[in-house]
Amino acid sequence: MYVRQLELIDFRSYAQVQVDLEPGATVLVGPNGVGKTNLAEALGYVSTLASHRVSTDQPLVRLGADRAIVRCVIVHDGRELLVELEIVPGKANRVRLGRSQLPRARDLIGALRLVLFAPEDLALVRGDPSERRRYLDELLTARQPRYAGVRADYERVLKQRNALLRTAYLARKVGGTGGRTSDLSTLDVWDAHLARHGAELLAGRLELCAALAPHVAKAYDAVSAGKGEARISYDPRSWSTDDPVPPDGARSVLEERLLAALAQARPGEVDRGVTLVGPHRDDLTLTLGELPARGYASHGESWSFALALRLAAFELLRGEGIEPVLVLDDVFAELDGGRRERLAELVAPASQVLVTCAVEADVPTSLAGERLLITDGEVHRGGG
């Protein structure tokens, strides 16, 4: 799989730009602030329907415009597929796939398999659990697009349950406890829904972690030249760690555990007005040697671990039949010479790898390929 063409209209800094791409390595070179990352971000958005830089769509639309358009031509097994995304902040995105409009934007997921590594990925190691949950869920959905629906169902139920708890909490704060029973009369129903959808999401995450773990260890070993052993494990905070995770991710067992955990947590949830149990509270534990990576890993080790997580995702997806596009956004400048060379050697065989950089010399010569020069709002072909 590779992207043959990318066109942006009123996306970020671009009024309009069209970029023709080829398989193999392409390096996008230009000073900071000219729009290199905007091109990478647009491709990432097509793949995940989310930005790796911001949590809302408003910054994606050029100042003064009311919408942004992203078009790209994807080539897979010799066949071309045209994708068109219309981003209108505050409204549902509209998506056309091969000239046909899709009923839901999330139906686009799976059309472009892409793995993007960017400086923001340092948060996978040093940031909050939400960063690692997002990493897992985006990869889970890339492997099996049906999980986009599972995630949407879970988030919908979680929102409704939180609204119920919050309403009851505020009512008690204002008017005492008289309405407590009636306010929470439907909580058992929402518990059942949350446990069912949560068990489905948990089972997918557990299976993903089991498949991903050996790839993470191998990638870290390659990037760090054997200096340390990296491991990942899923931390289901919904139940005691004394209870082992079902080895086969049995959904019925997971559902029972979630229901039991919800029952146990209910007094605390009622007092705080928020759902305290479920996969939205879980974490992915990263271990380097015998110590947790967060708080103990050096800057270089953290970068290597973050790289290993993305490279592991790439290898996992590639091993399942469709090789993803690999995007490295302003990564080489953050690495020492040894890590640069090892990373270049690892990614060079990819069917398409796109690299952004401010200084061309930061990119090892082993990543030979086309050079595109990026200026304000324009893309020019450079030397090969």
Secondary structure, DSSP 8 states (H G I E B T S, - for coil): -EEEEEEEEEETTEEEEEEE--SEEEEEE--TTSSHHHHHHHHHHHHHSS-SS-SSSGGGB-TT-S-EEEEEEEEETTEEEEEEEEE-TTS--EEEETTEE-SSGGGGTTSS-EEEE-GGGGHHHHS-HHHHHHHHHHHHHHH-TTHHHHHHHHHHHHHHHHHHHHHHHHHHHHH-STTHHHHTTTHHHHHHHHHHHHHHHHHHHHHHHHHHHHHHHHHHHHHTTT-S-EEEEEE-TTS-TTS---TT--HHHHHHHHHHHHHHHHHHHHHHTS---SGGG-EEEEEETTEESTTTS-HHHHHHHHHHHHHHHHHHHHTTT---EEEEES-GGGS-HHHHHHHHHHHTTSSEEEEEESSGGGS-TTS-SEEEEEETTEEEE---
